[in-house]
Amino acid sequence: MNPKKIALTFLTAIGLLGGAGHAIAQAPAKPNVVILATGGTIASRGADSLALTDYGLSKGLQPVGVEALVTAVPEIQKFANITGEQIFNVGSSKLSIDNWLTLAKRTNEILASKNVDGVVITHGTDTLEETAYFLNLVVKSAKPVVIVGSMRPSTGMSADGPLNLVNAVALAASPSARDKGVMVSMNEVISSAFSVTKTNTTNVATFKSLDGGDLGYMQNSTPYFVAQPLKRHTVHSEFDVSNLQKLPRVDINYTTLGSDGVLVDAAVAAGAKGIVNAGVGHANMPDVTLQSLKAARQKGVAIVVGSRAMSGIVTPVGQFTEAGFVTSMMHTTQKARILLMLGLTKTNDPKELQRMFEEY
């Protein structure tokens, strides 16, 4: 795909010191930040200012493109020279693995340019944390990559998109944001792609890092970091999608009281190369589910056992290790799926996969 590039501005202000014998003084050059737009609520419109949850294409309202999105927030020009690209314009609940691969490859192409200092990706919030974590594993640059969205449409009363976008650009333009991995900037909080998750359906403070903690905070559009990401990411990652056209199929089985192994068996029949089981508590599950997972492992399917709980760590347990299962450590179910998909491009060995779940 060749996304249409929309050059918004690349002008640097130059000041002159008057008087004979005085040198020409040049204002410090601003960083160059590329905004990659993918759609989502931040690019959506509602029927009126009070339409905060019912908006967009479902109401016949077309999303706005990157040019209109950026033009509506001229304050971002204070922090960087801006170039925009519309990668696609899709609500994040509709995104595909193909979209991920397109976005990752284009992001790496842009970051490889010596004329680019950082990237901001506008994104819907439904799967924002998944895209962030995927990019955290496959981006090949220490330059800042910031993912941003909004919980309210651009037409909504007290829309959160404009300030979120300003903060995201300011963060991507900051030298202090280098080598922090892919970051999420929402509601004046800087989060790591590894730990952040959406915790509320509509609240603007939905994104939380329940176990890992926040990386920092945006105050008056200035980043203040309080932590460093310790997990492997970006330039420190072993994963590479530059030559990949698809990812292995990995399905999720959600455990409830009285559930069985029917969905596990169906996933195997559908061609799953891996299954993540969202267990109860510390990866516990009914015996019948366990037997189906063991049978799947005997057929060569990689099995990761985790928890449907929103926080906590699932460490290796004897019966799971003996069965050739991998434990999810601190990964949520949806992020465990992403790491397993990428891990399976390298190996099916449970010991090697367990190493990945401990390092990333």
C-alpha positions, 0 to 999 in steps of 0.5 A: 500500500502507498499511503497518501502523504499529506505534508502539513508543514516543515518550516523553521522560524529564522530570526535576524539580529539587526545592525552592522557587524551582527551575525544572523541568528537561527532559532533552534530547529524544532523536531520533526514528528510524523503523525500516522492516522488510523481512525477511531473515536479521535477521528469520529463525528457525532450528530451533536455535542452530547452524542458521546457513545453513539457516533461515527459510521454507525450514524452515517457520519464519515470520519475525518482525515489526518489533514482535518485532524491536525489542522483542528489542533494548531497548537501541535505546531509549537512542539514540532514540524508536522507531517501526516499520513493516513494509513487507514481510517478504521475503528479499532474494533475492525482492525486486522492482522494485515493492518498491523503488519502494514502499520508496523512496516510503515512505522519502521520505514519512517523511523529509519529516516534521519529527518524524523525524530518521532512518530505519533499514531492516532488510534481507536481505544478499543484495541489501542493497547494491543496495537501498542504492545504489538509495535512495542515488540516489532518497531526497530528504533529507539526514537519515540513512538506514541499512540494516542486516541480519545474516548469522546468524538471530536464533536463531543462536549469536553472532547479529550482528543485535542489535548491528548494529541497535543501531549502526544506530539510534545512527548514524541518530540521530547529527547527524554522520550527516547528508548522508552519503548512504545508509549500510550499518552492519554488523559495526561498519563504516559503509559508503557505498552507492556502494562497499560490496559483499558479498564472502563468502557467510556471514562476518559481515565480508562487507561491504567497500568494496574501492575507495572505503574505509569511511566510518567505524566504530561503537565503543561505539555511537558513530559515528566518521567518517573519510571523506565520500562524494564521489559525488552522492547523495540530495538532490544527485541528479537522479533522482526516483521519486515518479511512477514505477510501473516502471523500464526493463528492464536485463539483465546479460550475464556474459562468460566465455572462449568466450562468444558473443552469444546472451544479448545477443540474447535480452535484446534480444528480451525487450525490454531497454532497456539491457544491462550487459556484465560483461566480463573485465579492463578490459571486454574480451570476445570479438568475437562478444559485441562484435558482438551488443552493437553490433547491440543499440546500433543498435536503440536499446538502451543499452549499459554495458560493465564488468568482472566483477572485484570492484574497479577502474575501467573508463574510456572506451575508444576502440572503446567510445565510437565504438560508442556504449557507456557505461563503468561507471567504478567501479560493480559490474555490479549497481550499474551496472544500477541506475544505468542503469535510473534513467538511462534514465528521463531519457535514452538519450544515451550522452554523458549516461549517461556523465556520470551514471556519472562523477558518481554 
